[in-house]
Amino acid sequence: MAIVNKKNFNEFDELREPDKARIELLNFPAGTVGRFTLQPGWKWTESVGPIAGTKTCQAPHLGLVIKGSLTIFGDDNSEETFEAGDAYQILPGHTAQVNGDEEAVCFEFDSSTAQSYAK
């Protein structure tokens, strides 16, 4: 294995396209980096929920919003809105939606989530 590995999202390793979403993945020996592009009107319950087969998302997320706005709704009644520049850690037991008329773009760095999300 090389000491340094470089990849670019212009040539992603894997693509997933659930409803109103585009998930591009770069796979590295140490984990996976995902770019999530979520269209206006995207809701986890409508896009990924049917794929996951659960009422709420059971995956952990570690990432950064670079464009747009999302609101996360926790099973514990917590609610937080994330906008460009906000980094996040979201534990299992939540749903999410895009706010407004602009797409949301996030990078995720949790390899277990990026490897299995919306698959």
N, C-alpha and C positions, 0 to 999 in steps of 0.2 A: 504494500500500500504506500502511495506517495505521501510525503510530508505535507504537501500543499495540494488541495483539490479545488478546481475552479469550474463553475457552471454558470449559465446565464438563462434567465427565464425566456429568452427568445428561442431557446431550444430545450424546453422542459422535458422531463422523463415520462411524466404521466399527466393526463388531463381527465378531469371529471366535470360533468355538466348537469347537475341536478337543476330543477326549475329555478330560473332567474339567478343562476350562479355559475361561475367558472372557477375551478380550482386547479391550479397548475402546480406540479410538484417537481422538486429537484431532490433526488436521492443521493445521499452521501453515506460513507461507511459509518459515520457517527450519528446519523439521523437524517430526517427529511425536513426540508424547508418548503412551506406552501405559500402561494400567493392566492388569496381568496378575493374574487371580484364579485360583489353582490349587487344586483340591480335594484332600482327603486321598486318598492312593493314587496321585496323579498322578506319572507318570514320563515323561521326555522320550522315551525309547525306544518307549513305547506310544502317546503322544499326538501328538507332533509328528514323530518320526522317520519314520513312514510317509508323512507329507505331504512332508517334506523329501527323502526318498529317500536319506538318508545314514546311516551308522552312528552318527555323532556330530554334534552341532550345529556348523555351520560359520559361525554368525553371532557377531559381537562384541556384548557387552551392557554397558551402563552404566546403573546404576539404584540403587534403594533399596528395601529390604524394609520394609514398614510393619506387617505382621502375619504371624505364623506362622514356619515354619522350613523352609529348603531346604538340601540338600547338593548341591554341584557336584563332579563327578568328571572330572578332566582326562585327556586322552589321554596325558599325561606322568606318570600315576599320582598326580598331586596330588589332594587332596581338601580341601574347605573347607565348613563349615556356616555359613549366614548366617541371622540372626534379626532380628526387628524392630529398626530403628535402624541396621542395617548397610548401608552403601553398598558397591557392588561394580563392578568392571570384570572381565569374563570374556572371554577371548580365544577365537577359534574352536578347536574340538577338545575338546568336553566333552559330558557328559550331566548330567541333574539329576533330583532327585526331591523331593517334599514329605515332610517328616518329621512323624510323629504324626497326631493326629486333628483338627487345626485347619487350615483353609485357609490358604494363603500368598497374600499380596497384595503386589505389587511395582509400582513405577513405573519405567518405562524411558525414557531420554532420548536414546538413540542413534538418530538418525533413520533410518539405513539398516536397522537391525534392526527397529524398530517398523513400518516401511513394508512389510517383506516377511515377517515372522515368521508361520509357520503359515498361509501363504496358498497 
